[in-house]
Amino acid sequence: MEEKDKTWMTAGRERDFLLGKKLAGGMSMNSVKGNVLAILGRNLLAAAAVSVPIALLSLDMAHSQTSDVVIYQPKNDVERAAQEMLAKNCSRCHQEGRLEYQGKPYRQKPESGFGDILQLDRLAENTDRITKGNPQGSKLFAKIVNSEMPKDFYEGDFEKPSPSKEEVRALEKWINLLGETLVASCEPAESSSYERLAQQIAQDLLNQPESRRKGTRYLSFANLLDACALEEEMKVYRQGAIKLLNSLGSNSDVLAIHPIDERGTAIRFHLDDLGWSADLWEQIVTGYPYGIRPANGLYESLVQASGSDIPFVRADWLAFYAARPPLYNKILALPNSFAELQAKLGIDVAENISAHRVWRAGFQKSEISANNRLVERHTIDTGAFWTSYDFAGNKKRQSLFQFPLGPGGKSGFVHDGGETIFNLPNGFQAYYLNKANGEFIPEGPPDIVLDRVRKEAVTNGISCMSCHSEGIKNVTDEIGPHVEANKSVFSLQVRQEIALMHPDKAKMDQLIQQDRGRFQSALRNAGLDPELTLGGTEMINALSDRYERKVDLRAAAAEYGVPLENFPRSLVAAGGQSLETQLQLASVPRDHFETEFGQFVERIIDGTFIAPSTGAAAKLKPGSETQVVAAKPADLQVSLLAEKANYQAGEKLVLTVKTDRDCFLTLVNIDGSGNGGVIFPNAFSRDNHIRGAQDFIFPPTKAASGEDEYDFKLNDVGDEQVVAICDESGEALVNIQHDFAQDEFTNLGAGEAVGKAINIVKRQRDKGVGRTAIRLHVHQ
């Protein structure tokens, strides 16, 4: 391209913006773009049907472990190469049924609850891991090229394999190809508009006995079906919804699945089946952000017959909010203190301990606790009541092995909190977290207990459901043998009390098997499979995770009940140009989409939006009723937005960046040939420190930066990619040396050099790094 075509406008005059003078290929900074991290070359889409020559073991040869898990079969050479790359480097930690290395067991369960990495059909639709057509904006790809994964290799176990450049290229090629086949990849059999959904539910309600109509409610899966969720996923989601309802019930009978049609568009239940009142249902739906009253008389009949303005809600929404405080506690009527919980269940823990009517097991390590732990079983009318004593340390009065008798008194330990599991009348399990003083807490302090599946603080309800998906877990007591082996340390009275409360292994195994059997029997009575997961993720967690995913264009269309091909035009016509642009460029965070949804729905579909009650949505936010603050995530949250996805050559580009906290921003532009350069900071804007929770506009105005104004033009026809990387320390990137005295912008070279230049340095946990990317299209 001619130098005269590549210009920056600064202080009202043209400035030569040619990195090309320094580049062999004569690349302009206006076009610097393509695929970052291209530890690989470029033009990957051109040979979509050509097999990438990678020397890999075949899937069958690489994994000899016998498993009932059916692995997705690739449909073309691009998929096959990507799957082989993931099989060799990632499946040992992230594929249910193939958690082995060199034919030997390697993991008991998938790492981080992510166990379906070889199921390319599922993986492609997981917006939290893959952004179709945008490898650099895909979390899974970024972790690989940033040398964060495979974790075992980068933590020093160099016998384990890590991806080669060719293998990374194969994965990148597959993600790029997904962008080309977005629309054709999935066509739902039939669309479930809100009007159609309401008609189906109304018809089902009218088919019920008149005495059962009032109080009948429904959970809808229409948005998931229209977003092309796979049938194997839908099976998990439906069972997850029923498991959730039973886990929130107060009746002794279990609730089974009652679908309204063969497609499973919605499932039916009655408030009486769960022991719920009509008032409780109205409290549940008061913050529902997707309520719509379709403009037809049938919906009015549905409202009258059911007794509620909102007789159905989305199953994924309910799974996310009802499995967490405060809604979880409200539905189960959980009190604010452990003493009140005991009174509610008719149990006196202190009296049982005094009378030795408890069974205990203490141990040094557990899956959830960072320190020693004691678990204790009591009997209640509905079955078992298990509670734990957890510690912030292991020394002095926090050591079970020095103070084994329990809390209180001169010989008692001093604990910091506890977790409780107890049976509901129907045999399902409920959960409760508390401080040592008995005060309820919605989240356990991460320095005491940690949800090692979700890699976050233990949240009452949802975390416990994941950990105890099949019931009470096996434990082995270490306190009884320890006390017996140290007779010179512990008095005869202490040893006798320990013997009365710490059974031998056979007795404890029998108790656990009995309690686990009660829970699994309840699951089966509800028609549920106790072992069913989605890639290793427990079923309620899977449904909740589906809701929590970022919203892409297809999901947004399904949630508005509009066919995908009509949705972008409808959204723009409704005034949602900004939201449409965001959905075209990348996925939108769920909480952001929640707030946007109601603004446009009445102009997109024929109906009335039922707005959440004032303040109700905020009250339903998990953890909103507590001062507990979870550990700050290591990764910064970074969003990057352009004004649109398609540009004419020569148009100005304006970008908006927002992060969740203060950090140092680097913007990299890469062209379709893999040539890259830093567009921010630059000689005109050297200060790259931006404020958290505030919009940063690039190019910055003089008022914002105190420096000259300039424009950024997209002159090269083709795809452009912009990568945003923000770091709290200001030292996140390696191999980038700015010399603004000599060059106005920093050239990164091409291909592998770009990848090396913007590779993220691993930071300490308290120093976060975040990254995202968008793809733009420039035409004549």
C-alpha positions in Angstrom: 0.0 0.0 0.0 1.2 3.5 -0.8 2.6 5.5 2.1 0.3 8.4 1.3 -2.7 6.2 2.1 -1.6 5.6 5.6 -2.1 8.7 7.7 -2.8 9.8 11.2 -4.5 13.1 11.8 -2.9 14.9 14.7 -3.4 18.6 15.7 -5.2 19.2 12.4 -2.4 18.0 10.2 -1.4 14.7 8.6 1.3 12.7 10.4 3.1 9.8 8.8 2.0 6.7 10.7 4.1 4.3 8.8 5.6 1.6 10.7 6.1 0.2 7.3 9.4 2.2 7.0 10.8 -0.1 9.5 9.0 -3.3 8.3 10.2 -5.5 5.5 6.6 -5.8 4.2 5.8 -2.1 4.5 2.9 -2.6 7.0 1.0 0.4 8.2 0.0 0.8 11.8 -3.5 1.6 10.6 -3.8 -2.0 9.6 -1.6 -3.7 12.2 -3.8 -6.6 12.9 -4.9 -10.1 12.2 -4.4 -12.8 14.7 -2.5 -11.9 17.8 -0.6 -14.5 19.5 -0.1 -15.7 16.0 2.6 -17.9 17.2 1.5 -19.1 13.9 1.4 -17.4 10.6 -1.7 -16.1 9.0 -4.2 -16.7 6.3 -5.5 -19.7 8.2 -9.0 -19.6 6.8 -7.9 -20.0 3.2 -7.1 -23.7 3.6 -10.2 -24.6 5.7 -10.6 -28.0 4.1 -6.9 -28.9 4.2 -5.6 -31.1 7.0 -2.9 -29.5 9.2 0.1 -31.7 9.1 0.6 -32.4 12.9 2.3 -35.5 14.2 -0.1 -36.6 16.9 -1.3 -39.8 18.3 -4.8 -40.6 17.2 -7.6 -40.2 19.8 -8.1 -44.0 20.1 -4.4 -44.6 20.5 -3.8 -41.8 22.9 -6.5 -42.9 25.3 -6.9 -46.5 26.4 -9.1 -45.7 29.4 -12.5 -47.5 29.1 -15.3 -45.0 29.4 -19.0 -44.7 28.6 -18.4 -41.1 27.5 -19.0 -40.8 23.8 -16.6 -38.3 22.2 -17.6 -36.0 19.4 -16.6 -37.2 16.0 -15.0 -34.5 13.8 -16.7 -33.7 10.6 -13.7 -32.3 8.7 -10.0 -32.1 8.8 -10.0 -28.7 10.5 -12.1 -30.1 13.4 -10.0 -33.3 13.5 -6.7 -31.4 13.8 -8.1 -29.1 16.6 -9.5 -32.1 18.5 -6.2 -34.0 18.2 -4.4 -31.0 19.6 -6.7 -30.8 22.6 -6.6 -34.6 23.1 -2.8 -34.6 23.3 -2.4 -31.5 25.5 -5.6 -30.9 27.4 -7.7 -34.0 27.8 -5.7 -35.4 30.7 -7.2 -32.7 32.9 -10.3 -31.6 31.0 -12.1 -34.6 29.4 -14.5 -36.7 31.4 -13.7 -40.4 30.8 -10.2 -39.7 29.6 -8.5 -38.3 32.6 -5.3 -40.3 32.1 -1.8 -39.9 30.9 0.1 -42.6 29.1 -2.6 -45.1 29.9 -2.6 -44.4 33.7 -5.2 -42.6 35.8 -4.2 -38.9 36.1 -7.2 -37.1 37.6 -10.2 -38.4 39.6 -12.4 -35.6 38.2 -12.1 -32.9 35.6 -10.0 -29.9 36.6 -12.1 -26.8 37.5 -15.3 -28.7 36.5 -14.4 -28.4 32.9 -14.5 -31.9 31.5 -15.8 -31.7 27.9 -12.9 -30.2 26.0 -13.0 -32.8 23.2 -16.8 -32.3 22.7 -16.2 -29.7 20.0 -19.9 -29.1 19.4 -20.4 -28.1 23.0 -17.1 -26.2 23.2 -18.0 -24.1 20.1 -21.2 -22.9 21.8 -19.6 -22.0 25.2 -19.2 -18.3 24.9 -17.1 -18.1 28.1 -14.4 -20.2 26.4 -14.7 -19.7 22.6 -15.6 -16.5 20.6 -16.4 -17.7 17.1 -14.1 -16.3 14.5 -12.0 -14.6 17.1 -9.2 -16.7 18.6 -7.6 -13.9 20.5 -10.9 -13.1 22.1 -11.4 -16.7 23.1 -10.4 -17.4 26.7 -9.3 -21.0 26.0 -7.0 -20.0 23.2 -5.6 -17.0 25.1 -4.7 -19.2 28.1 -2.8 -21.6 25.8 -0.8 -18.9 23.9 -0.2 -17.0 27.2 1.6 -20.1 28.5 -1.0 -20.6 31.3 -2.2 -23.9 29.9 -1.4 -26.8 30.1 -1.1 -25.9 33.8 0.9 -29.0 34.8 3.5 -28.3 32.1 4.0 -24.7 32.9 4.2 -25.5 36.6 7.4 -27.5 35.9 6.2 -31.0 35.0 8.0 -30.9 31.7 7.4 -34.5 31.0 3.8 -33.6 30.2 3.3 -32.3 26.6 2.6 -28.7 25.7 1.3 -27.5 22.3 3.6 -26.9 19.4 3.2 -23.9 17.1 1.6 -26.1 14.5 -0.9 -27.5 17.1 -1.8 -24.0 18.3 -2.3 -23.0 14.6 -4.7 -25.9 14.2 -6.8 -24.7 17.2 -6.7 -21.1 15.8 -7.8 -22.3 12.4 -10.8 -24.1 13.9 -11.9 -21.0 15.9 -11.6 -18.9 12.8 -13.7 -21.4 10.8 -16.4 -21.2 13.4 -16.9 -17.5 12.5 -17.5 -18.4 8.9 -20.1 -21.0 9.7 -21.9 -19.2 12.5 -25.3 -19.0 10.9 -25.3 -22.3 9.1 -24.0 -24.2 12.1 -27.4 -24.6 13.8 -31.0 -24.2 12.8 -33.6 -25.0 15.5 -36.4 -27.2 14.3 -38.9 -24.5 15.3 -38.8 -21.1 16.9 -40.5 -20.5 20.3 -41.6 -16.9 20.2 -43.1 -15.6 23.4 -46.6 -15.8 21.9 -46.1 -19.4 20.8 -44.6 -20.3 24.2 -47.5 -18.7 26.1 -50.0 -20.6 23.8 -48.3 -23.9 24.5 -48.3 -23.4 28.3 -51.9 -22.1 28.3 -53.0 -25.2 26.4 -51.2 -27.5 28.8 -52.8 -25.7 31.7 -56.2 -26.1 30.3 -55.6 -29.8 30.0 -55.1 -30.1 33.7 -57.9 -30.8 36.2 -59.6 -27.5 37.1 -58.7 -28.0 40.7 -55.0 -28.1 39.8 -54.8 -25.1 37.6 -54.5 -22.5 40.3 -51.0 -22.7 41.6 -49.6 -24.5 38.5 -46.3 -23.0 37.3 -43.8 -23.7 34.5 -40.1 -23.5 33.9 -39.2 -22.7 30.2 -36.3 -24.1 28.2 -37.4 -22.3 25.0 -34.4 -19.9 24.9 -31.9 -22.8 25.2 -33.6 -24.9 22.5 -33.7 -21.9 20.2 -30.1 -21.2 20.9 -29.4 -24.7 19.6 -28.4 -26.4 22.9 -27.6 -30.0 22.1 -30.0 -32.8 23.3 -27.4 -34.3 25.6 -27.1 -30.8 27.2 -30.9 -30.4 27.4 -31.2 -33.8 29.3 -28.8 -32.4 31.9 -30.6 -29.0 32.1 -34.1 -30.6 32.5 -32.8 -32.9 35.2 -31.0 -30.0 36.8 -34.2 -28.0 37.0 -36.1 -30.8 38.7 -33.2 -31.4 41.1 -33.2 -27.7 41.9 -37.0 -27.6 42.6 -36.8 -30.7 44.8 -33.8 -29.2 46.6 -36.0 -26.2 47.5 -39.1 -28.1 48.5 -40.6 -28.7 52.0 -42.9 -31.6 51.2 -42.1 -35.2 51.7 -43.0 -36.3 48.2 -40.5 -35.8 45.3 -41.3 -33.9 42.1 -40.8 -35.7 38.8 -40.3 -34.1 35.3 -43.6 -33.2 33.5 -42.8 -31.8 30.1 -45.5 -29.9 28.2 -44.5 -31.3 24.8 -42.2 -33.7 23.0 -39.6 -31.0 22.5 -39.4 -30.4 26.3 -40.1 -26.6 25.7 -41.2 -26.3 29.3 -41.9 -28.4 32.4 -44.9 -28.2 34.7 -45.1 -28.2 38.5 -47.5 -27.2 41.2 -46.7 -25.0 44.2 -48.4 -27.5 46.5 -46.0 -30.2 45.3 -43.1 -28.2 46.8 -44.9 -26.7 49.8 -44.6 -23.3 48.3 -47.2 -20.6 48.8 -48.5 -18.3 46.1 -46.9 -15.4 48.0 -43.5 -17.1 47.9 -43.8 -17.5 44.1 -44.5 -13.8 43.7 -41.4 -13.0 45.9 -39.3 -15.3 43.6 -40.5 -13.6 40.4 -40.4 -10.0 41.7 -37.0 -9.5 40.3 -37.4 -11.6 37.1 -35.9 -9.5 34.2 -37.5 -11.4 31.3 -41.2 -11.1 32.1 -43.3 -10.4 29.0 -47.1 -10.3 28.6 -47.8 -11.3 24.9 -50.6 -9.4 23.3 -53.2 -12.1 23.0 -56.2 -13.2 25.0 -54.8 -16.7 25.7 -52.1 -15.3 28.0 -54.8 -13.5 30.0 -56.6 -16.8 30.4 -53.3 -18.3 31.6 -52.9 -15.5 34.1 -56.4 -15.9 35.4 -56.3 -19.7 35.6 -52.8 -20.0 37.2 -53.2 -17.1 39.6 -50.0 -15.2 38.7 -49.0 -12.5 36.3 -45.8 -14.4 35.7 -46.8 -18.1 35.6 -43.6 -19.2 33.9 -39.9 -18.2 34.1 -36.8 -19.4 32.4 -35.2 -22.5 34.0 -31.7 -21.2 33.6 -32.5 -17.9 35.4 -34.1 -19.7 38.3 -31.1 -22.1 38.6 -28.7 -19.2 38.8 -30.6 -17.1 41.4 -32.5 -19.7 43.4 -29.4 -21.8 44.0 -27.6 -18.9 45.8 -28.4 -16.5 48.7 -30.5 -14.5 49.2 -33.2 -16.3 47.2 -32.0 -19.8 48.2 -32.3 -18.9 51.9 -35.7 -17.2 51.3 -37.2 -20.2 49.6 -36.0 -22.7 52.2 -36.7 -20.2 55.1 -33.2 -20.6 56.4 -32.7 -18.5 59.6 -30.0 -16.0 60.3 -28.2 -18.1 63.0 -27.1 -21.7 63.5 -29.0 -21.7 66.8 -32.2 -20.8 65.0 -31.5 -23.5 62.4 -31.2 -26.1 65.2 -34.5 -25.0 66.6 -36.2 -25.1 63.2 -35.0 -28.7 62.7 -35.7 -29.8 66.3 -32.0 -30.5 67.2 -29.7 -29.4 70.1 -26.1 -29.8 68.9 -24.6 -29.0 72.3 -26.8 -31.4 74.2 -26.1 -34.2 71.6 -22.4 -33.7 72.1 -22.7 -33.7 75.9 -24.7 -37.0 75.7 -22.3 -38.4 73.1 -25.2 -38.8 70.6 -22.9 -37.8 67.7 -20.5 -39.5 65.3 -17.4 -37.6 64.3 -14.4 -37.8 62.0 -11.5 -35.4 62.0 -8.7 -35.2 59.5 -5.8 -32.9 58.4 -6.8 -32.4 54.7 -10.0 -32.3 52.7 -11.1 -31.2 49.3 -12.6 -28.0 50.4 -10.8 -26.9 53.6 -7.3 -25.5 53.6 -6.7 -26.7 57.2 -7.7 -29.5 59.5 -11.4 -30.2 59.7 -13.9 -32.0 62.0 -17.3 -33.3 60.6 -20.1 -34.4 62.9 -23.3 -36.3 62.3 -26.5 -35.9 64.2 -29.9 -37.6 63.6 -33.0 -35.5 62.8 -36.6 -36.4 61.9 -35.9 -36.2 58.1 -32.6 -38.1 58.2 -29.1 -36.8 58.8 -27.7 -33.5 60.0 -24.0 -33.2 59.2 -22.0 -30.1 60.3 -18.3 -29.2 60.2 -15.9 -27.3 62.2 -13.4 -25.3 60.0 -10.3 -23.4 60.8 -8.2 -20.6 59.5 -5.0 -22.3 60.7 -3.7 -25.5 62.4 -1.7 -24.1 65.3 -2.5 -24.0 69.1 -6.2 -24.0 69.8 -7.0 -24.5 66.1 -5.3 -27.9 66.0 -7.7 -30.9 66.2 -4.8 -33.1 67.1 -3.9 -31.2 70.2 -7.5 -30.3 71.2 -9.6 -33.2 69.9 -12.7 -33.0 72.1 -14.6 -30.3 70.2 -15.5 -26.6 70.8 -15.7 -25.0 74.3 -14.0 -25.5 77.6 -10.3 -25.8 78.5 -9.8 -28.9 76.3 -11.8 -27.5 73.4 -10.5 -26.2 70.1 -11.4 -22.7 68.7 -12.8 -22.9 65.2 -13.7 -20.2 62.7 -16.8 -21.4 61.1 -18.8 -24.4 59.8 -20.8 -25.9 57.0 -24.0 -27.9 57.4 -25.8 -30.5 55.2 -29.2 -31.7 56.3 -31.9 -33.8 54.7 -35.2 -32.2 53.5 -38.4 -34.1 54.1 -38.2 -35.5 50.5 -34.7 -36.9 51.1 -32.9 -34.1 49.1 -30.2 -32.0 50.8 -30.1 -28.4 52.0 -27.0 -26.4 53.0 -26.0 -23.7 55.5 -22.8 -21.8 56.2 -22.0 -20.0 59.4 -19.3 -18.2 61.4 -18.0 -19.7 64.7 -20.5 -17.5 66.6 -23.3 -19.1 64.5 -24.1 -16.1 62.3 -25.1 -17.2 58.8 -22.8 -16.2 55.9 -23.6 -16.5 52.2 -19.9 -17.2 51.3 -17.2 -19.0 53.2 -13.9 -17.0 53.6 -11.5 -18.2 50.9 -8.7 -18.6 53.5 -10.8 -21.2 55.3 -12.8 -23.0 52.6 -12.6 -22.8 48.8 -14.8 -24.2 46.0 -12.0 -26.0 44.2 -14.3 -26.9 41.3 -15.5 -23.4 40.6 -12.2 -21.9 41.8 -13.9 -19.3 43.9 -15.3 -18.7 47.4 -17.7 -21.4 48.6 -21.2 -20.0 48.1 -24.0 -21.5 50.2 -26.2 -23.7 48.0 -24.6 -23.8 44.6 -21.1 -24.7 45.7 -22.4 -27.4 48.1 -24.6 -28.9 45.4 -21.5 -29.3 43.2 -19.3 -30.8 45.9 -22.0 -33.2 47.2 -23.6 -34.0 43.8 -23.9 -37.7 44.8 -24.5 -37.1 48.5 -22.3 -37.2 51.6 -18.7 -37.8 50.8 -16.5 -40.5 52.3 -14.3 -39.5 55.2 -11.6 -41.3 57.2 -11.1 -40.4 60.8 -7.6 -39.5 61.9 -8.3 -38.3 65.4 -9.4 -41.6 67.1 -6.2 -43.5 66.0 -4.1 -40.4 66.9 -5.5 -40.2 70.4 -5.2 -44.0 70.9 -1.6 -43.9 69.7 -0.7 -41.1 72.2 -1.9 -42.4 75.5 0.8 -40.6 77.4 -0.5 -37.3 76.0 -4.2 -37.7 76.4 -5.9 -38.7 79.7 -8.1 -41.7 80.1 -11.2 -39.5 80.2 -10.3 -37.8 76.9 -9.6 -41.2 75.2 -12.9 -42.6 76.5 -14.9 -39.5 75.1 -13.1 -39.8 71.8 -14.0 -43.5 71.6 -17.6 -42.7 72.2 -17.9 -40.2 69.4 -15.3 -41.4 66.8 -16.5 -44.7 65.4 -14.2 -47.1 63.6 -14.0 -47.0 59.8 -16.5 -49.7 59.2 -19.2 -47.9 61.3 -18.5 -44.5 59.7 -18.6 -46.1 56.2 -22.0 -47.6 57.0 -23.4 -44.3 58.2 -22.2 -42.4 55.1 -23.5 -45.1 52.8 -26.8 -45.0 54.5 -27.1 -41.2 54.2 -25.8 -41.2 50.6 -28.3 -43.9 49.7 -31.1 -41.8 51.1 -30.2 -38.9 48.9 -29.6 -41.0 45.8 -32.9 -42.8 46.3 -34.6 -39.4 46.4 -32.9 -38.5 43.1 -34.1 -41.8 41.5 -37.6 -41.3 42.8 -37.6 -38.0 40.9 -36.5 -39.8 37.7 -33.0 -38.4 38.0 -29.6 -40.0 37.3 -27.3 -39.4 40.4 -24.3 -39.8 38.2 -25.4 -37.5 35.3 -23.1 -34.5 34.7 -22.3 -32.2 31.8 -18.6 -32.7 31.2 -18.1 -33.4 34.9 -20.2 -30.5 36.0 -23.1 -31.3 38.4 -26.5 -30.7 36.8 -27.8 -27.7 38.7 -24.4 -26.0 38.3 -24.5 -26.8 34.6 -27.8 -25.1 34.2 -26.7 -22.1 36.3 -23.4 -21.9 34.3 -25.4 -21.8 31.1 -27.2 -18.7 32.3 -24.0 -17.1 33.5 -22.3 -17.4 30.1 -21.8 -14.3 28.0 -24.6 -13.7 25.5 -23.7 -14.0 21.9 -25.9 -12.9 18.9 -27.6 -16.3 18.6 -28.4 -16.5 22.3 -29.7 -12.9 22.3 -32.1 -13.7 19.4 -33.4 -16.8 21.2 -33.9 -14.8 24.4 -36.0 -12.2 22.5 -37.8 -15.0 20.8 -36.9 -13.8 17.3 -35.3 -15.8 14.4 -31.6 -15.2 14.2 -31.8 -13.9 10.6 -34.2 -11.2 11.6 -32.8 -10.3 14.9 -30.0 -7.8 14.2 -32.3 -5.7 12.0 -35.1 -5.8 14.6 -32.8 -4.8 17.4 -31.4 -1.8 15.4 -34.9 -0.7 14.5 -35.8 -0.9 18.2 -33.0 1.6 19.1 -30.6 -1.1 20.2 -27.7 -0.1 17.8 -25.1 -0.2 20.5 -26.2 -3.6 21.8 -26.4 -5.0 18.3 -22.8 -3.8 17.7 -21.6 -5.4 20.8 -23.2 -8.7 19.9 -21.7 -8.5 16.4 -18.2 -7.8 17.8 -18.2 -10.1 20.8 -20.3 -11.7 23.5 -22.0 -9.5 26.1 -21.7 -10.2 29.8 -24.9 -11.6 31.3 -25.5 -8.9 33.9 -25.1 -6.3 31.2 -27.6 -8.1 28.9 -30.1 -8.3 31.8 -30.2 -4.6 32.2 -30.5 -4.0 28.4 -33.2 -6.6 27.7 -36.3 -4.7 28.8 -35.3 -1.5 27.0 -36.1 -2.9 23.5 -38.4 -5.9 24.0 -41.7 -4.0 23.4 -40.4 -2.7 20.1 -39.2 -6.1 18.9 -42.1 -8.3 19.8 -45.8 -7.8 20.2 -46.2 -7.7 23.9 -45.7 -5.7 27.2 -42.6 -5.9 29.3 -43.2 -6.8 32.9 -40.5 -4.8 34.6 -38.9 -6.1 37.8 -40.2 -4.4 40.9 -38.1 -1.4 42.0 -34.9 -2.6 43.6 -36.0 -6.3 43.3 -33.3 -7.2 40.8 -30.6 -5.7 43.1 -32.0 -7.6 46.0 -31.7 -10.9 44.1 -28.1 -10.4 43.3 -26.2 -13.2 45.0 -24.5 -12.0 48.2 -26.2 -8.6 48.1 -27.3 -9.0 51.8 -23.9 -9.4 53.2 -20.6 -7.6 53.8 -18.6 -10.6 52.9 -16.2 -9.8 50.1 -14.8 -12.7 47.9 -11.2 -12.8 46.9 -10.4 -10.5 44.1 -9.9 -12.5 40.9 -6.4 -12.7 39.5 -7.7 -11.8 36.0 -8.9 -8.3 35.3 -12.3 -8.0 33.5 -11.7 -6.1 30.3 -14.3 -5.1 27.7 -13.5 -3.7 24.3 -16.1 -2.1 22.0 -16.0 -0.4 18.6 -18.8 1.7 17.2 -19.6 -1.0 14.6 -18.3 -4.2 13.2 -18.1 -3.2 9.5 -16.2 -0.2 8.1 -15.4 1.4 4.8 -11.8 1.9 3.9 -10.6 5.2 5.3 -13.2 5.4 8.1 -12.1 6.5 11.5 -12.0 3.9 14.3 -13.1 4.8 17.8 -12.7 2.2 20.6 -14.1 2.1 24.1 -12.3 0.1 26.8 -13.7 -0.5 30.3 -12.0 -2.6 33.1 -13.2 -3.5 36.6 -10.2 -1.8 38.2 -7.3 0.6 37.5 -4.7 -0.8 35.2 -2.2 -0.1 32.5 -3.7 -0.6 29.0 -2.0 -1.8 25.8 -3.9 -1.9 22.5 -2.4 -4.0 19.7 -3.6 -3.9 16.1 -2.9 -6.9 13.8 -3.6 -7.2 10.2 -4.7 -10.1 8.1 -1.1 -11.0 7.3 -0.2 -11.3 11.0 1.7 -8.0 11.1 1.3 -6.3 14.5 2.0 -3.0 16.2 1.1 -1.2 19.4 -1.4 1.6 18.8 -1.6 2.6 22.5 0.5 3.8 24.2 2.1 5.9 21.5 4.2 9.0 21.0 1.1 11.2 21.3 -0.5 9.3 24.3 2.3 7.9 26.4 0.4 7.6 29.7 -1.5 4.3 29.5 -2.9 4.2 33.0 -6.7 4.0 32.9 -9.3 4.2 35.6 -11.4 1.2 36.5 -15.2 1.2 36.0 -14.8 4.2 33.6 -15.0 4.3 29.8 -11.6 5.0 28.2 -12.0 6.3 24.6 -9.3 5.6 22.0 -8.0 7.8 20.5 -8.3 10.0 23.6 -9.5 13.6 23.3 -7.2 16.4 24.3 -9.5 17.2 27.2 -9.0 13.6 28.5 -5.3 13.2 27.8 -4.0 16.7 27.9 -2.2 15.9 24.6 -2.8 16.5 21.0 -5.8 15.0 19.3 -5.4 12.5 16.5 -7.6 10.1 14.5 -7.1 6.4 13.7 -8.2 5.4 10.2 -8.8 1.9 8.8 -7.4 2.1 5.3 -6.6 -1.6 4.5 -9.4 -3.7 3.1 -9.9 -7.0 5.0 -10.1 -8.2 8.6 -8.6 -6.2 11.4 -8.1 -7.4 14.9 -7.6 -5.3 18.0 -6.4 -6.9 21.2 -6.7 -5.1 24.6 -4.4 -6.1 27.4 -4.6 -4.4 30.8 -2.4 -5.1 33.8 -2.3 -3.7 37.3 1.4 -3.7 37.6 2.2 -2.1 34.2 4.7 -4.9 33.5 2.5 -7.5 31.9 4.0 -7.7 28.4 7.4 -9.0 27.4 9.5 -8.1 24.4 7.9 -4.7 23.9 10.3 -1.9 24.1 8.9 1.6 23.3 11.2 4.2 21.9 8.9 7.1 21.1 11.8 9.5 20.6 12.6 7.5 17.4 9.3 5.9 16.4 5.8 7.3 17.1 4.4 3.7 17.3 6.0 0.4 18.3 6.3 -2.2 15.6 5.9 -5.8 16.8 6.9 -7.5 13.6 4.8 -10.4 12.2 3.7 -13.9 12.9 5.5 -15.5 15.8 7.2 -12.2 16.7 3.8 -10.7 17.5 2.9 -13.6 19.8 6.1 -13.4 21.7 5.8 -9.6 22.0 2.4 -9.7 23.6 2.8 -12.8 25.7 1.6 -12.0 29.2 4.0 -12.3 32.1 2.6 -14.4 34.9 1.8 -12.1 37.8 1.4 -12.7 41.5 -2.2 -13.4 42.6 -2.8 -9.9 43.8 -1.7 -8.4 40.5 -4.3 -9.1 37.8 -4.0 -9.2 34.1 -7.0 -9.2 31.7 -7.3 -9.5 27.9 -9.9 -9.4 25.2 -10.1 -8.9 21.4 -12.5 -7.9 18.7 -12.5 -8.5 14.9 -13.4 -5.7 12.4 -14.2 -6.0 8.7 -13.0 -3.3 6.3 -14.4 -3.1 2.8 -14.2 -0.7 -0.1 
